[in-house]
């Protein structure tokens, strides 16, 4: 795929740039074990990409409503915050791609995950300084699948959403980016996830992703070491 004309790139974080599976799985297993409920793969997939309110209600349904949804959602967030960085690694190609793009165009994060958690993730894998803007659902006012996080990130970058590219791993995220009018690169964190994307790839290493973003090995060589966490 040839270069897609764009003014900025806005990434999701969890599952897109950072493999948070271990960190979140540890929190989910702790909560489910506490209530004596097994966490099966189908239930885990159902929780992908949800913001706090939706997550709390989904957990309440899966656990048999042992506590108010808001309490369950905040418990999971607290468990993740207490162990931020534990078991967290960059997704394949994430550091290389972000490094190649850094300084060549504005970059942002649009996520449903609280900024304090996301910042910890990005610092852990060494790319926090590459991003001009980090927007969570609290900053945006409304979580994905609303387009608000993407629209707010583009506004803060001073670019039009229609002239920007979103990189996403979840159906919730692609729905948000589609509503914002963005070109979407879908890189699912779970291969069984169906994404409404303009370009599909299973890794950020995919040459089609680099070509669409205008990222090249020569750009990567020039930007290597330009920033640090």
Buried (B, 14 or more C-beta within 10 A) or exposed (E): BEEBEBBBBBBBBBBBBBBBBEBBEBBBBBBBEEEEBEBEEEBBEBBBBBBBEBBBBBBBEBBEEBBEBBEBBBBBBEBBEEBBBEEBBBBBBBBBBBBBBBBBBBBBBBBBBBBEBBBBBBBBBBBBEBBBBBBBBBBBEBBBBBBBBBBBBBBBBEBBBEBBBBBBBBBBBBBBBBBBBBBBBBBBBEEEBEBBBBBBBEEBBBEEBBBBBBBEEEBBEBBEEEBEE
